[in-house]
């Protein structure tokens, strides 16, 4: 069976997205800027925007 990065991404649990704990991210989201969130969780600014978009959808 073939596997790809896109396939693995689709089968990951939502809580494992970007290896970030969503509950902690949501707590800090209200108080921190995107730059501070990125440095806190070791993400890029683009990844922070993706996480926020993902949280808004769910």
GUTOR-697086 format. One line per 8 residues: number of its first residue (from 1); for each residue x, y, z of N, C-alpha, C. Coordinates in Angstrom, 1 decimal, m for minus. Layout:
<atoms>
NUM = X,Y,Z,X,Y,Z,X,Y,Z  ... $
</atoms>
This chain:
<atoms>
1 = 0.8,m1.2,0.0,0.0,0.0,0.0,0.9,1.2,0.0  0.6,2.2,m0.8,1.3,3.4,m0.9,0.9,4.4,0.1  1.9,5.2,0.6,1.5,6.2,1.5,2.3,7.5,1.1  1.6,8.6,1.4,2.2,9.9,1.1,2.1,10.8,2.3  2.7,11.9,2.2,2.6,12.9,3.3,1.2,13.4,3.4  0.5,13.6,2.3,m0.9,14.1,2.3,m1.8,13.0,2.9  m1.5,11.8,2.6,m2.3,10.7,3.2,m2.1,10.6,4.7  m0.9,10.7,5.2,m0.6,10.6,6.6,m1.3,11.8,7.3 $
9 = m1.2,13.0,6.7,m1.8,14.2,7.3,m3.3,14.0,7.5  m3.9,13.4,6.5,m5.4,13.2,6.5,m5.8,12.2,7.6  m4.9,11.2,7.9,m5.3,10.2,8.9,m4.8,10.5,10.3  m4.1,11.6,10.5,m3.7,12.0,11.8,m4.9,12.4,12.6  m4.9,12.3,13.9,m5.9,12.8,14.8,m5.8,14.3,14.8  m6.9,15.0,15.0,m6.9,16.5,15.0,m6.0,17.0,16.1  m5.9,16.4,17.2,m5.1,16.9,18.3,m3.6,16.8,18.0  m3.2,16.0,17.0,m1.8,15.9,16.7,m1.4,16.9,15.6 $
17 = m2.3,17.7,15.1,m2.0,18.7,14.1,m0.9,19.6,14.5  0.2,19.7,13.8,1.4,20.5,14.1,2.0,20.2,15.4  1.7,19.0,16.0,2.2,18.6,17.3,2.0,19.7,18.4  0.8,20.3,18.4,0.4,21.3,19.3,m0.8,20.9,20.1  m0.8,21.1,21.4,m2.0,20.8,22.2,m3.0,22.0,22.0  m4.2,21.6,21.4,m5.1,22.6,21.0,m5.7,23.4,22.2  m5.9,22.7,23.3,m6.4,23.4,24.5,m5.5,24.5,25.0  m4.2,24.2,25.0,m3.2,25.2,25.4,m3.1,26.3,24.4 $
25 = m3.2,26.0,23.1,m3.2,27.0,22.1,m4.4,27.9,22.2  m5.6,27.4,22.5,m6.8,28.2,22.6,m6.7,29.1,23.8  m6.1,28.6,24.9,m6.0,29.4,26.1,m5.1,30.6,25.9  m4.0,30.4,25.2,m3.0,31.5,24.9,m3.4,32.3,23.7  m4.3,31.9,22.9,m4.6,32.6,21.7,m5.2,34.0,22.0  m6.0,34.0,23.0,m6.7,35.3,23.3,m5.7,36.4,23.8  m4.6,35.9,24.5,m3.7,36.9,25.1,m2.4,37.2,24.3  m2.1,36.3,23.4,m0.8,36.4,22.7,m1.0,36.8,21.2 $
33 = m0.1,37.5,20.6,m0.1,37.8,19.2,0.3,36.6,18.4  0.1,36.7,17.1,0.5,35.5,16.3,2.0,35.3,16.4  2.8,36.3,16.4,4.3,36.1,16.5,4.6,35.4,17.9  4.0,35.8,18.9,4.3,35.2,20.2,3.8,33.8,20.3  2.7,33.5,19.7,2.2,32.1,19.6,3.2,31.2,18.8  3.7,31.8,17.7,4.6,31.1,16.8,5.9,30.7,17.6  6.4,31.7,18.3,7.6,31.4,19.0,7.4,30.5,20.2  6.2,30.6,20.9,5.9,29.7,22.0,5.8,28.3,21.6 $
41 = 5.2,28.0,20.5,5.0,26.6,20.1,5.9,26.1,19.0  6.9,27.0,18.6,7.9,26.5,17.6,7.3,26.4,16.2  6.4,27.3,15.9,5.7,27.2,14.6,6.1,28.4,13.7  5.7,28.4,12.5,5.9,29.6,11.7,4.6,30.4,11.8  4.6,31.7,11.3,3.4,32.5,11.4,2.3,31.9,10.5  2.7,31.3,9.4,1.8,30.6,8.5,1.1,29.5,9.2  1.8,28.7,10.0,1.3,27.6,10.7,0.3,28.1,11.8  0.6,29.2,12.4,m0.3,29.8,13.4,m1.7,30.1,12.7 $
49 = m1.6,30.8,11.6,m2.8,31.2,10.8,m3.6,29.9,10.4  m2.9,28.8,10.0,m3.6,27.6,9.7,m4.3,27.0,10.9  m3.6,27.0,12.0,m4.2,26.5,13.2,m5.5,27.3,13.6  m5.4,28.6,13.5,m6.5,29.4,13.9,m7.7,29.1,12.9  m7.4,29.0,11.7,m8.4,28.7,10.7,m9.0,27.3,11.0  m8.2,26.3,11.3,m8.7,25.0,11.6,m9.6,25.0,12.9  m9.2,25.7,13.9,m10.0,25.8,15.1,m11.3,26.5,14.8  m11.3,27.5,14.0,m12.5,28.2,13.7,m13.5,27.3,12.9 $
57 = m13.0,26.4,12.1,m13.9,25.5,11.3,m14.5,24.4,12.2  m13.8,24.0,13.2,m14.3,22.9,14.0,m15.0,23.3,15.2 $
</atoms>
